[in-house]
Amino acid sequence: MSYWIITVAIVAIALCIIAVVAVGMQGSLADKAPDVANVLANTARHLNGEADPPQGLVDFFDEIPKSASSARSAASASEPPKR
């Protein structure tokens, strides 16, 4: 059963990539659907790291508290190994 779920997920990701290339990145279908082309071009900029992250995403990560265990881990990573 999980094989089918994984296959559908891979096909969906492949179709999204094809849509970004065919429409969003000034492909041959960009003239026929300019609104979709703008959305997909913006998506391509975000995936390439060229655009600023959405404000909602920035706010979401700012709300996550820093845990004490991650602070301990970071402090111990800077110490030289003990032999």
Contacts in CASP RR format, 6 or more apart in sequence:
PFRMAT RR
TARGET T0000
AUTHOR 0000-0000-0000
METHOD contacts of the structure
MODEL  1
MSYWIITVAIVAIALCIIAVVAVGMQGSLADKAPDVANVLANTARHLNGE
ADPPQGLVDFFDEIPKSASSARSAASASEPPKR
19 40 0 8 1.000
20 40 0 8 1.000
20 43 0 8 1.000
20 44 0 8 1.000
20 47 0 8 1.000
21 27 0 8 1.000
22 28 0 8 1.000
22 29 0 8 1.000
23 29 0 8 1.000
23 30 0 8 1.000
23 33 0 8 1.000
23 36 0 8 1.000
23 37 0 8 1.000
23 40 0 8 1.000
24 30 0 8 1.000
24 36 0 8 1.000
24 37 0 8 1.000
24 38 0 8 1.000
24 39 0 8 1.000
24 40 0 8 1.000
24 41 0 8 1.000
24 43 0 8 1.000
24 44 0 8 1.000
25 40 0 8 1.000
25 41 0 8 1.000
25 44 0 8 1.000
26 37 0 8 1.000
26 41 0 8 1.000
27 37 0 8 1.000
29 37 0 8 1.000
30 37 0 8 1.000
42 51 0 8 1.000
45 51 0 8 1.000
46 53 0 8 1.000
END
